[in-house]
Amino acid sequence: MTDLDTLSVNTIRGLCMDAVQKANSGHPGTPMGMAPVAYTLWQRFLRFDPADPIWPNRDRFVLSEGHASALLWSLLHLTGVRTVDPEYEVLGRPAVTLDDLKSFRQLDSRCPGHPEYRWTSGVETTTGPLGQGVATSVGMAIAGQWLAARYNRDDFTLFDFDVYALAGDGCMMEGVSSEAASLAGHLRLSNLCWIYDSNRVTIEGHTDITFTEDVAARFLAYGWNVTTVADAGDLGRIGRAFHSFRAEATRPTLILVHSHIGYGSPVEDSPKAHGAPFGPEGVRATKRALGLPPDADFHIPDGVPDWFARGIGARGGQLRSHWEKTFDAYRGAYPELADELERIQRRELPDGWETALPTFPADPRGLASRDSSGQVLNAVAKAVPWVLGGSADLAPSTKTRLTFGGAGDFQPYDRAGRNLHFGVREHAAAAVANGMALTKLRPFWSGFLIFSDYAKAAIRLSALMEIPTVHIFTHDSIGVGEDGPTHQPVEQLAGLRATPGLLVFRPADANEVAETWRVVAGLRRAPAALVLSRQPLPTLDRTRLGAATGVAWGAYVLADADRGEPEVILLATGSEVALALAAHEELTAEGIASRVVSMPCWELFDRQPREYRDQVLPPAVTRRVAVEEGSTLGWDRYVGADGAVVGMHTFGASAPLKQLLTKFGFTPERVARVARDLVAPG
């Protein structure tokens, strides 16, 4: 270790201590222990250009133990990472200024309590919920392998980036990391390196009270390459471990690092070092132990920024410059592929892709929306070569397999395949899809709606990060029938709709499905959840009903009163739209003027101008009935105090579908009766 190595490592530690102390909030212990490892990776190995933190072939660094965010903020500041705007243009100002560090965890600081994607440039993914970062990194590694298989040529290597994730004991305990590690081992993702910070401390105490398994043996069983560094402060051994990773050609790598939480502080190796500042005296004592000026806050010694500039800055700049020259030559040799890559980076789609969308003729027998979605998905994926994904072992049921020629399966022996097999790993599937979306591909994953609960944390993060992950859920209601209440979703729709920024679609027929995909495929900064039926839904006759293009507005008038204003409005989604239409016909026959509104996406409807919303739901028409085979929570915002909701107030039951519909009141007669009682009470 050179003097500048030592000085740089301790400068990182000093900045982390000071940021946490000034905020009087945060986690100083992990940055103190792992600063030498992070420093070695960034300064000697990471292929990353601070001047252009989004160049496509950069290595990715994921801080999975996101509570140690001060470590990342210090690195971003010292290496001079530049900001990127929402249009992916690199700007000149620093991503993290010293003032940002000084306002760590404060309002509007670029140094929040956990790394947040899209808020601070240089953050590859939002982390904090433990295990999410490492699971997401698997998706990034898959994307890297897929990009290399599709776009590299013998004379052009455009993609060979590596993905590093720094994880702690908590990450290793979370189930999602086990799911993701198992998948990564099967797929032999040799471009993936997890660095396990084994400091043997969690909030409640030392890990011997909860976590005594042999982690190295577990990862060997997963099929990983495992190497151990006995001392986190030994930069030579750390470097050899990273060389071991780079030399590994067939397996992902786990580097198990034994570290000392709160290194150098009075509370070293104590749970007290985990989640609280050291205190003014503790900070001064630690600085003295590290050879730093004890009374100088946020001190950056002369020579340290220049040292980073000569290390990661120079190396990253040269690598990026070489890549850009290579890509310029590639554009001349392979213009169509180059155009694809430029569109991928801008999250744009090929010209004319919409012409691939099918239309469906009216058919009273119809199709399950999972079936029509499968047809539309295949058409979209064929037109957009960077759409890929799979299911949590349910593709035959969710109808998400890509079946056109050349689609293939992503496996260790075929990196160009576009069908992914996630196995029975819903949580990892969603997180992996997020990682692929963060690498600018257009991923989807699928499962049964009831099992969205397993993936909720990753679904939430896709919305928080504003990335266009597509979550596809089938078996959307008590229509599952005989499988019973364990498989019949009731509260899941309400839970998904409660997630800010997530667009939840429950289309009513095949043409609404096609229009849903038209909207979803074009999303750049929002995820979507498609909620689809197992049972057939009639394909509606659009020559006499509202056009399915109304999906783009979230809700639209599907059928209206023969003349004048309606006396009652029937609102529905999915399979219940046909039910509302049947009730509408019954009411019409009785001389009651009614309107049917299909509401496939509440979120889009709520974004429309008030003028449009009032056209669909006239404020003067207060008698409204909502119909949906799910929790009634949330429908009151549309039906109001004078309305009613035909929905689920309990869990379902195991029985054939028709018996369930009768038992729980999802019949035209029941809906018509509820509407009739509103119009003429008593």
C-alpha positions in Angstrom: 0.0 0.0 0.0 1.4 3.4 -1.0 1.2 6.5 1.1 -1.5 7.8 -1.3 -3.4 4.6 -1.1 -3.5 4.9 2.7 -4.3 8.6 2.5 -7.1 8.0 0.0 -8.7 5.2 2.1 -8.6 7.2 5.2 -10.0 10.3 3.4 -13.0 8.2 2.4 -13.4 7.1 6.0 -13.1 10.7 7.3 -15.7 12.0 4.8 -18.1 9.2 5.8 -17.6 9.8 9.5 -18.1 13.6 9.1 -21.2 13.2 6.9 -22.9 10.9 9.4 -21.9 13.0 12.4 -23.1 16.3 10.9 -26.5 14.7 10.0 -26.5 13.1 13.4 -28.0 10.1 11.5 -26.7 7.3 9.4 -24.5 4.2 9.4 -20.8 4.9 9.8 -19.6 1.4 10.6 -19.7 -0.3 7.3 -18.0 2.5 5.3 -15.1 2.5 7.9 -14.6 -1.2 7.5 -15.0 -1.6 3.7 -13.4 1.6 2.5 -10.2 -0.2 1.5 -12.2 -2.7 -0.6 -14.3 -0.1 -2.3 -11.2 2.0 -2.9 -9.3 -0.8 -4.5 -12.2 -1.7 -6.8 -12.7 1.9 -7.9 -9.2 3.0 -8.2 -7.6 -0.1 -9.7 -10.3 -2.3 -11.4 -13.6 -0.6 -12.1 -14.0 0.3 -15.8 -16.0 3.4 -15.2 -15.5 7.0 -16.5 -16.5 9.6 -14.0 -16.8 12.1 -16.8 -19.5 10.0 -18.5 -21.1 7.7 -15.9 -23.6 6.2 -18.3 -21.4 5.0 -21.2 -22.9 1.6 -22.2 -19.9 -0.7 -21.5 -19.1 0.7 -18.1 -18.7 -1.8 -15.2 -21.6 -1.5 -12.8 -21.1 -1.0 -9.1 -24.1 -1.8 -6.8 -24.1 -0.9 -3.1 -26.5 -3.5 -2.0 -25.9 -2.7 1.7 -27.4 0.7 0.9 -27.4 1.9 4.5 -23.6 2.5 3.9 -24.5 5.2 1.3 -21.9 7.6 2.7 -19.3 5.3 1.2 -20.7 5.8 -2.2 -21.2 9.5 -1.8 -17.6 9.9 -0.8 -16.4 7.9 -3.8 -18.6 9.9 -6.2 -17.3 13.1 -4.9 -13.6 12.2 -4.8 -13.7 10.6 -8.3 -15.5 13.7 -9.8 -18.5 11.9 -11.2 -20.6 14.2 -13.4 -24.3 14.6 -13.5 -26.6 13.2 -16.1 -30.0 14.8 -17.0 -33.3 13.0 -17.5 -32.6 12.9 -21.3 -29.4 11.0 -20.6 -27.2 13.9 -21.5 -24.0 14.3 -19.4 -23.7 17.7 -17.8 -20.6 19.4 -16.5 -21.4 19.8 -12.8 -20.4 17.3 -10.1 -22.9 14.6 -9.2 -21.9 15.0 -5.5 -20.5 18.3 -4.3 -18.9 18.8 -0.9 -21.9 20.8 0.1 -24.1 17.7 -0.8 -21.9 15.6 1.5 -22.3 18.2 4.2 -26.1 18.0 3.9 -26.1 14.2 3.9 -29.7 12.9 4.6 -31.1 16.4 4.5 -33.9 17.7 2.2 -32.9 18.0 -1.5 -29.3 16.8 -0.9 -27.9 14.6 -3.6 -26.7 12.4 -0.7 -29.9 10.8 0.7 -29.9 8.1 3.3 -29.8 5.3 0.8 -28.7 5.3 -2.9 -31.5 6.5 -5.2 -31.4 5.9 -8.9 -32.3 8.9 -11.1 -31.6 11.2 -8.1 -27.8 11.0 -8.0 -25.7 10.3 -11.1 -23.4 7.3 -10.5 -26.1 5.3 -8.7 -26.8 2.3 -10.8 -29.9 1.2 -8.8 -31.9 2.2 -5.7 -30.8 0.1 -2.7 -31.7 0.0 0.9 -34.1 -2.9 1.2 -31.5 -5.6 1.9 -30.9 -8.2 -0.8 -32.5 -6.1 -3.5 -29.2 -4.7 -4.8 -27.5 -8.1 -5.3 -30.7 -9.5 -6.9 -30.9 -6.6 -9.3 -27.2 -7.0 -10.1 -28.1 -10.5 -11.6 -30.3 -8.8 -14.1 -27.6 -6.4 -15.0 -25.2 -9.3 -15.6 -27.8 -11.1 -17.7 -28.3 -8.0 -19.8 -24.5 -7.7 -20.3 -24.3 -11.3 -21.5 -27.3 -10.8 -23.8 -26.0 -7.5 -25.3 -22.6 -9.2 -26.0 -24.3 -12.1 -27.7 -26.5 -10.0 -29.9 -24.2 -7.1 -30.8 -20.6 -8.2 -30.5 -18.9 -9.3 -33.7 -15.5 -11.0 -34.2 -14.0 -7.6 -35.1 -15.9 -5.6 -32.6 -16.3 -6.1 -28.8 -18.9 -3.6 -27.7 -20.0 -5.3 -24.5 -17.9 -7.1 -21.9 -18.7 -5.2 -18.8 -18.6 -6.7 -15.3 -21.1 -6.2 -12.5 -19.9 -5.7 -8.9 -22.3 -5.7 -5.9 -21.2 -4.9 -2.3 -23.4 -6.8 0.2 -23.4 -7.4 3.9 -24.7 -10.0 6.4 -28.2 -8.7 6.1 -28.2 -9.1 2.3 -27.0 -12.7 2.8 -29.9 -13.4 5.2 -32.6 -12.1 2.9 -34.4 -14.7 0.8 -34.3 -12.7 -2.4 -30.5 -12.9 -2.4 -30.6 -16.7 -2.2 -33.1 -16.9 -5.1 -30.9 -14.6 -7.2 -27.7 -16.4 -6.3 -29.2 -19.7 -7.2 -30.3 -18.4 -10.6 -26.9 -16.7 -11.3 -25.1 -19.9 -10.5 -27.3 -21.9 -12.9 -26.8 -19.3 -15.6 -23.0 -19.3 -15.0 -22.8 -15.5 -15.0 -19.1 -15.1 -15.0 -19.4 -11.3 -15.3 -20.9 -11.1 -11.9 -19.0 -10.5 -8.7 -20.6 -10.2 -5.2 -18.4 -8.8 -2.5 -19.6 -10.1 0.9 -18.7 -7.7 3.8 -18.6 -10.2 6.6 -18.3 -8.0 9.7 -20.5 -10.3 11.8 -22.6 -7.5 13.2 -26.3 -6.5 12.7 -28.6 -4.1 14.5 -29.5 -6.6 17.3 -26.0 -7.7 18.0 -23.3 -10.1 16.7 -24.5 -12.5 14.0 -23.8 -15.5 16.2 -27.3 -15.0 17.6 -28.9 -15.6 14.2 -26.6 -16.4 11.4 -24.1 -19.2 11.8 -24.2 -20.9 8.4 -21.2 -21.5 6.2 -21.9 -18.9 3.5 -18.9 -19.9 1.4 -20.2 -23.5 1.3 -23.6 -22.3 0.3 -22.3 -20.4 -2.7 -20.1 -23.2 -3.7 -23.3 -25.3 -3.8 -24.9 -22.7 -6.0 -22.0 -23.2 -8.4 -20.1 -20.0 -7.7 -16.4 -19.4 -7.5 -15.6 -18.4 -3.9 -12.5 -16.6 -2.7 -11.8 -15.2 0.8 -10.0 -12.2 2.0 -9.1 -12.5 5.6 -8.3 -8.8 6.2 -10.3 -6.0 4.5 -7.4 -3.7 5.0 -5.0 -5.8 2.9 -5.1 -4.1 -0.5 -2.8 -6.7 -2.0 -5.1 -9.6 -1.2 -8.1 -7.6 -2.2 -6.5 -7.0 -5.6 -5.7 -10.7 -6.0 -9.3 -11.5 -5.3 -10.5 -9.2 -8.1 -7.9 -10.7 -10.4 -9.4 -14.1 -9.5 -12.8 -12.9 -10.5 -11.6 -11.6 -13.8 -9.8 -14.9 -14.6 -13.0 -16.9 -13.9 -14.7 -17.7 -17.2 -17.6 -20.0 -16.2 -18.9 -19.0 -12.8 -20.1 -16.0 -10.9 -17.7 -15.0 -8.1 -18.2 -14.4 -4.4 -15.4 -12.5 -2.6 -15.9 -13.1 1.1 -14.2 -10.3 3.0 -13.7 -10.3 6.7 -13.9 -6.7 7.9 -14.1 -4.8 11.1 -17.2 -2.6 11.4 -16.4 0.8 12.6 -12.7 0.3 11.9 -10.4 2.5 13.9 -13.2 3.9 16.1 -13.8 3.4 19.8 -16.7 1.1 19.0 -14.9 -1.1 16.4 -16.5 -4.6 16.0 -19.5 -3.5 18.2 -23.1 -3.3 17.2 -22.9 0.3 18.3 -20.9 1.0 15.2 -23.7 0.0 12.9 -26.4 2.6 12.9 -25.4 5.7 14.9 -22.8 8.4 14.7 -19.6 8.0 16.7 -20.2 11.3 18.5 -17.8 14.3 18.4 -15.3 12.7 20.7 -15.5 9.4 18.9 -14.9 11.0 15.5 -11.9 12.9 16.8 -10.4 9.8 18.4 -10.9 7.8 15.2 -9.3 10.5 13.1 -6.3 10.5 15.4 -6.0 6.7 15.1 -6.1 7.0 11.3 -3.6 9.9 11.1 -6.2 12.5 10.0 -6.4 16.0 11.5 -8.8 15.4 14.4 -10.5 18.8 14.2 -10.7 19.2 10.5 -14.2 18.3 9.2 -14.7 17.1 5.6 -11.0 17.3 5.1 -9.6 16.3 1.7 -5.8 16.3 1.7 -3.9 17.8 -1.2 -3.2 15.1 -3.8 -6.1 12.8 -3.2 -8.5 14.1 -5.9 -5.6 14.1 -8.4 -4.7 10.6 -7.4 -8.2 9.4 -8.3 -8.0 11.4 -11.5 -4.8 9.6 -12.5 -6.4 6.3 -11.5 -10.1 5.6 -12.2 -10.4 9.0 -14.1 -7.6 8.3 -16.6 -8.4 4.6 -17.0 -12.1 5.2 -17.4 -11.6 8.0 -19.9 -9.3 6.0 -22.0 -11.7 3.0 -22.0 -14.7 5.1 -22.9 -12.8 6.9 -25.6 -11.7 3.6 -27.1 -15.3 2.3 -26.9 -16.7 5.4 -28.7 -14.1 5.0 -31.5 -15.0 1.3 -31.8 -18.7 2.1 -31.9 -18.1 4.7 -34.7 -16.5 2.1 -36.8 -19.2 -0.4 -35.8 -21.8 2.0 -37.0 -20.2 2.0 -40.4 -20.0 -1.8 -40.6 -23.3 -2.6 -39.0 -25.6 0.4 -39.3 -28.9 -1.4 -38.4 -27.4 -2.9 -35.2 -25.9 0.4 -34.2 -29.3 2.1 -34.7 -30.8 -0.5 -32.3 -28.1 0.2 -29.7 -28.7 4.0 -29.9 -32.4 3.5 -29.5 -31.9 1.2 -26.6 -29.8 3.8 -24.8 -32.5 6.5 -25.4 -35.3 4.0 -24.5 -36.8 4.5 -28.0 -38.6 1.8 -30.1 -38.1 1.0 -33.8 -40.0 3.1 -36.3 -43.3 1.6 -37.1 -43.3 -1.0 -34.4 -47.0 -0.4 -33.7 -48.0 -1.9 -37.1 -47.2 -5.3 -35.5 -50.1 -5.0 -33.1 -52.9 -7.3 -34.0 -56.6 -6.5 -33.9 -59.2 -9.0 -32.9 -62.7 -9.6 -34.5 -65.7 -9.5 -32.3 -66.3 -12.9 -30.8 -68.8 -13.8 -28.0 -66.7 -16.7 -27.0 -63.6 -14.6 -27.0 -60.2 -15.2 -25.5 -58.7 -15.2 -22.0 -56.8 -12.0 -21.7 -53.7 -14.0 -20.9 -54.0 -15.6 -24.3 -54.6 -12.4 -26.2 -51.7 -10.9 -24.3 -49.5 -13.7 -25.3 -50.3 -13.1 -28.9 -49.7 -9.3 -28.6 -46.5 -9.8 -26.6 -45.0 -12.0 -29.3 -45.9 -9.5 -32.0 -44.3 -6.7 -29.9 -41.2 -8.7 -29.1 -40.7 -9.7 -32.7 -40.8 -6.0 -33.7 -38.6 -4.9 -30.8 -35.6 -7.1 -30.6 -34.6 -6.0 -27.1 -37.8 -7.1 -25.5 -37.1 -10.3 -23.5 -38.3 -12.0 -20.3 -40.0 -14.9 -18.9 -41.9 -16.3 -15.9 -41.5 -17.7 -12.5 -41.9 -21.2 -13.8 -45.4 -20.5 -15.2 -45.0 -19.6 -18.9 -47.5 -22.2 -20.1 -50.0 -20.6 -17.7 -49.1 -16.9 -18.1 -48.7 -17.3 -21.9 -45.5 -15.3 -21.9 -43.2 -17.6 -23.9 -41.8 -16.0 -27.0 -42.5 -18.5 -29.8 -41.4 -16.9 -33.0 -38.4 -18.2 -34.9 -35.1 -17.4 -33.3 -36.5 -16.4 -29.9 -34.6 -19.1 -28.1 -33.9 -19.6 -24.4 -31.3 -17.7 -22.4 -29.1 -20.4 -21.0 -25.4 -20.9 -20.3 -25.1 -22.3 -23.8 -27.2 -19.6 -25.5 -26.7 -16.0 -24.4 -28.8 -14.7 -27.3 -32.0 -16.4 -26.2 -34.9 -14.1 -25.3 -36.9 -16.5 -23.1 -35.7 -16.4 -19.5 -36.6 -19.1 -17.0 -36.6 -17.6 -13.6 -37.7 -20.8 -11.8 -40.1 -20.6 -8.8 -38.4 -17.4 -7.7 -41.0 -14.5 -8.0 -39.1 -12.1 -5.8 -35.8 -12.6 -7.7 -37.6 -12.6 -11.1 -39.0 -9.0 -10.4 -35.6 -7.8 -9.2 -33.7 -9.4 -12.1 -36.1 -7.7 -14.5 -35.4 -4.4 -12.8 -31.7 -5.0 -13.4 -32.3 -5.6 -17.0 -34.4 -2.4 -17.3 -31.6 -0.5 -15.6 -29.4 -1.7 -18.4 -31.9 -0.2 -20.9 -33.4 -3.4 -22.2 -37.2 -3.9 -22.2 -37.8 -6.8 -19.8 -40.9 -8.5 -18.6 -41.6 -11.2 -16.1 -44.7 -13.0 -15.1 -46.6 -15.0 -12.5 -50.0 -15.4 -10.9 -51.5 -12.2 -9.4 -51.7 -13.8 -6.0 -47.9 -14.3 -6.0 -47.3 -10.6 -6.7 -47.1 -10.4 -2.9 -43.8 -12.3 -3.1 -42.4 -9.7 -5.5 -43.9 -6.6 -4.0 -40.6 -5.1 -2.8 -39.1 -5.2 -6.3 -42.3 -4.0 -7.9 -42.2 -1.0 -5.6 -38.6 -0.3 -6.4 -39.4 -0.3 -10.2 -41.9 2.5 -9.5 -39.5 4.3 -7.2 -36.8 4.2 -9.8 -39.2 5.1 -12.7 -38.0 2.3 -14.9 -40.2 0.6 -17.5 -40.2 -3.0 -16.1 -43.3 -4.9 -17.2 -44.9 -7.1 -14.5 -47.4 -9.5 -16.1 -49.9 -11.2 -13.8 -52.6 -13.7 -14.7 -55.2 -15.7 -12.8 -56.5 -12.3 -11.8 -59.6 -13.0 -9.7 -61.9 -15.6 -8.0 -62.2 -16.8 -11.6 -59.4 -19.2 -10.7 -62.3 -21.3 -9.3 -61.4 -24.6 -7.8 -57.9 -23.7 -6.8 -59.6 -21.8 -3.9 -58.8 -18.8 -1.8 -55.1 -19.5 -1.5 -54.9 -18.8 -5.3 -57.7 -16.3 -5.7 -56.4 -12.7 -5.5 -58.6 -10.3 -3.6 -56.5 -7.5 -2.1 -53.7 -7.6 -4.7 -55.2 -5.2 -7.2 -55.7 -2.6 -4.4 -52.1 -3.1 -3.3 -50.7 -2.6 -6.7 -52.8 0.5 -7.3 -51.6 2.0 -4.1 -48.0 2.0 -5.4 -47.2 5.6 -6.7 -46.0 5.6 -10.3 -47.0 2.1 -11.1 -49.5 1.8 -14.0 -51.9 -1.0 -13.4 -53.9 -2.3 -16.3 -56.8 -4.8 -16.2 -58.1 -5.0 -19.8 -61.6 -6.1 -20.6 -61.0 -7.9 -23.9 -58.4 -8.8 -26.5 -58.5 -5.4 -28.2 -58.1 -3.6 -24.8 -55.1 -5.9 -24.3 -53.6 -4.8 -27.6 -54.1 -1.2 -26.7 -52.6 -1.8 -23.3 -49.4 -3.1 -24.9 -49.4 -0.1 -27.2 -49.2 2.1 -24.1 -46.9 -0.1 -22.1 -44.3 -0.7 -24.8 -43.8 3.1 -25.2 -43.2 3.8 -21.5 -39.8 5.2 -20.8 -40.0 6.2 -17.1 -42.7 4.1 -15.5 -43.3 0.5 -14.8 -46.6 -1.3 -15.6 -48.5 -4.2 -14.2 -50.8 -6.2 -16.6 -53.5 -8.0 -14.8 -55.0 -10.8 -17.0 -57.7 -13.4 -16.8 -57.5 -17.2 -17.0 -61.1 -17.5 -18.2 -62.2 -16.4 -21.7 -63.5 -12.9 -22.1 -65.8 -12.0 -25.0 -64.2 -9.9 -27.7 -66.5 -6.9 -27.8 -68.1 -5.6 -30.9 -66.4 -2.2 -31.4 -68.7 -1.2 -34.3 -71.4 -0.6 -31.7 -69.3 0.1 -28.6 -66.6 2.6 -27.7 -63.2 2.1 -29.4 -60.5 0.2 -27.4 -58.1 3.1 -28.0 -59.8 4.6 -25.0 -57.3 2.6 -23.0 -54.8 5.3 -23.5 -57.0 7.6 -21.4 -57.3 5.0 -18.6 -61.1 4.9 -18.8 -63.7 5.6 -21.5 -67.4 5.3 -22.3 -68.0 1.8 -23.7 -71.8 1.9 -24.0 -74.1 4.8 -23.3 -77.8 5.5 -22.8 -79.9 5.6 -26.0 -80.7 9.2 -25.4 -80.0 11.9 -22.9 -77.9 11.7 -19.8 -77.6 8.4 -18.0 -79.4 7.9 -14.8 -76.8 5.5 -13.5 -73.2 4.7 -14.5 -71.7 1.2 -14.4 -67.9 1.1 -14.0 -65.9 -2.0 -14.4 -62.5 -3.5 -15.3 -61.4 -6.8 -16.8 -63.8 -9.7 -16.9 -66.5 -7.6 -15.1 -66.9 -5.2 -18.1 -68.8 -7.9 -20.0 -70.9 -8.3 -16.8 -71.6 -4.6 -16.7 -72.7 -4.7 -20.3 -75.1 -7.5 -19.6 -76.6 -5.5 -16.7 -76.7 -2.4 -19.0 -78.9 -4.3 -21.5 -81.2 -5.4 -18.7 -81.6 -1.9 -17.4 -82.1 -0.5 -20.9 -84.9 -3.1 -21.4 -86.5 -1.7 -18.3 -86.3 1.9 -19.5 -83.4 2.8 -17.1 -80.8 4.9 -18.9 -77.4 3.6 -18.0 -73.8 4.1 -19.2 -71.0 1.6 -19.0 -67.4 2.9 -18.4 -64.5 0.6 -18.9 -61.7 1.6 -16.5 -58.6 -0.5 -17.5 -56.1 1.9 -15.8 -57.1 4.1 -12.9 -53.7 5.9 -12.9 -54.0 7.0 -16.5 -57.5 8.2 -16.0 -56.5 10.2 -13.0 -53.9 12.0 -15.1 -56.4 13.2 -17.7 -57.7 16.8 -17.8 -60.8 17.4 -15.6 -62.8 18.1 -18.7 -62.2 14.6 -20.0 -62.9 13.0 -16.7 -66.1 14.9 -16.3 -67.2 13.8 -19.8 -66.7 10.1 -18.8 -68.1 10.5 -15.3 -70.4 13.5 -15.3 -70.5 15.0 -11.8 -74.2 15.4 -12.0 -74.7 11.7 -12.3 -74.0 10.5 -8.8 -75.7 7.1 -9.0 -72.8 4.9 -9.9 -72.0 1.2 -9.5 -68.5 -0.2 -9.7 -68.0 -3.9 -10.4 -64.8 -5.8 -9.8 -63.9 -9.2 -8.5 -61.5 -7.8 -5.9 -61.3 -5.7 -2.8 -63.6 -2.7 -2.9 -60.9 -0.4 -1.5 -60.4 2.6 -3.6 -63.6 2.5 -5.7 -65.3 5.1 -3.5 -63.2 7.8 -5.2 -65.2 7.1 -8.4 -68.6 6.1 -7.2 -68.9 8.7 -4.4 -71.2 8.7 -1.4 -74.3 8.0 -3.5 -72.8 5.0 -5.3 -72.2 1.3 -4.6 -69.6 -1.3 -5.2 -70.1 -4.9 -6.2 -66.8 -6.5 -5.0 -65.2 -8.8 -2.6 -65.4 -8.3 1.1 -64.0 -11.7 2.1 -61.6 -14.2 0.7 -62.9 -16.5 -2.0 -63.8 -20.2 -2.0 -63.0 -23.4 -3.8 -65.7 -24.2 -6.3 -66.4 -24.1 -10.0 -66.4 -20.5 -11.5 -70.2 -20.2 -12.1 -71.0 -21.2 -8.5 -68.5 -18.7 -7.2 -69.9 -15.9 -9.3 -73.4 -16.6 -8.0 -72.2 -16.9 -4.4 -70.4 -13.6 -4.4 -73.0 -11.7 -6.5 -71.2 -11.3 -9.8 -74.2 -11.8 -12.0 -76.0 -9.4 -14.4 -79.1 -9.7 -12.2 -77.3 -8.6 -9.1 -75.5 -5.7 -10.7 -78.8 -4.5 -12.4 -80.6 -4.8 -9.0 -78.0 -2.7 -7.2 -78.2 -0.1 -10.0 -82.0 -0.2 -9.9 -82.1 0.4 -6.2 -79.9 3.4 -6.6 -82.1 4.9 -9.2 -85.4 4.1 -7.4 -84.6 3.4 -3.8 -87.1 1.5 -1.8 
